[in-house]
Amino acid sequence: MLGPCFGVLFSRYLLQEGSSSTTTAWIFNTQSFIWNIMGVVTRPLTQEFGWRRVGIFGSILVSVSMIASAFTPYPEFLFFSFSLISGAGGGAVVCMCFTVIPLYFDRRRGLANGIMMAGVCMGQIVGPPLARLLQDEFGFTGATLILGGIILHSCVGVSFFHPVEWHMKRSPAQVVSQTQEGSLPLISQGNGKLSVREGLVISHSEMSFSESLCEVESGVTSEFMLAKNLGIVSRPLRSSYCTLRNNSTLALSTLDIASNAAMQDTERNDDQLRSDEDDETRCWSICSVLLRVIHSTISDLGVLRSPRACILAFGGTFCINGYLNFMMMVPFAMQAAGHTLEASAWCLSSSAISNLLMRLMVSSLSDWSKFNMRACHMAGFGIISFTIFIFPFLSDLTHLLVTMALFGCGVGATMGLYNLVMIDVMGLENLAPVFGACCFMVAVGFICLGPLIGFVRDVSNSYALSMWVLAGMLLTSFTLWLFMPAAVRYDQRRLEEKEQQEPKKV
């Protein structure tokens, strides 16, 4: 909701405060910059902390951002309350959605992607009229507070971001093969009783691990509790216990439970020493996490060495910067032309409706082998460029609504295939790094190109000239994609040369 709602939500306040178009563009584009820069670090963060933790934290940040923006004392405060906080939180959640969905589906990946895209469009359909209605009823402060509460509900959706491994079924053949690899059975069958043998208990949740650990340390030897917590043997154990992230493990020594209970007295004597070591370990762990995130981020950006990835990144940069800045500018341009804020909200909603229908259609068609995703993607660039170019020439509200609906079709054709065309060009295994690299380039574009559009508007005092610059950016994206076949051939030739050189080195 945040991108399309920006103009409707903040235009009255910014115009009343006498904010310049350059300042307005900086606020919007700084938020978009941070939003997209999160695409680079989202994958490393989720590797360290998991999808749900990152997503829930990001959702809370966006809600806090809107609540803080409701009490902004001056326009520049929005750089902190809106641009920084909502950009970091919203970027983490939305960028995650684009990379999570393809991992769950193969045969119906396009349809699943279309359903996810429908959520994006529903925010664009409902957001502007809702923001305008809330402002009419409750004013700027009340409307922004209510939207902050609505956005907080995204935590419910994020709670379903389960790792794919949770839903993968283990075949009987895999279980048999693990047993034949020499691992000792954890539960002996002798005498019909349960007994702990050498092995590793795998617990698939933090709760089950903590329960198992407490039961062992307290000397509980109930056969029922052992049967409840024991898992699958994977390898022999050392005489200690340890925990691993996302796959907690409990290692039991070759001693029996009674001996294990006797060892507790010795462990208690070392509590103070262990607490000091834990503090040092915790500090080192935080540093190591940050280093891993930075290293993984830099590694992902290395994909830009490929010409195919560069075309994807720069094409997406000009496209996303162009159409989002146009949507931000529509409420200001229409009010300057004498139209009401309500009329501009309906124009944005009409584009969102056609955007939704087109995204669903092209995403579903992508599952069809004869559907040309690249041609459809390029056609979207052309449609967006054409509609932005003719928009300043129109004055009748009906014509504006039709033009915005056609604009939405172009956005839907392009963005509905945004991540799928990355898979088509670069492969599924490269989706996450390519998506992160594209987000990085889009973010840089918002800082370099977005404020430039506001500066052009202030210097020329013309919304039309600014929109024509945006139309030229979309035309540049279309032109770049004309070179994609040559880029594919170049990468293929370079790969073949590398394969030929490897045997010589050996």
Secondary structure by P-SEA (a helix, b strand, c coil): ccccccccccaaaaaaacccaaaaaaaaaaaaaaaaaaccaaaaaaacccaaaaaaaaaaaaaaaaaaaaacccccccccccccaaaaaaaaaaaaaaaaaaaacccaaaaaaaaaaaaaaaaaaacaaaaaaaaacccaaaaaaaaaaaaacccccccccccccccccccaaaaaaaaaccccccccccccbbbbcbbbbbbccaaaaaaaaaaaaaccccaaaaaacbbbbcccccccccccccbbbbbbccccaaaaaaaaaaaaaaaaaaaaaaaaaaaaaaaaaaaaaaaaaaaaacccccaaaaaaaaaaaaaaaaaaaaaaaaaaaaaaacccaaaaaaaaaaaaaaaaaaaaaaaaacccccccaaaaaaaaaaaaaaaaaaccccccaaaaaaaaaaaaaaaaaaaaaaaaaaaacccccaaaaaaaaaaaaaaaaaaccaaaaaaaaaaaccaaaaaaaaaaaaaaaaaaacaaaaaaaaaaaaaaaaaaaaaaac
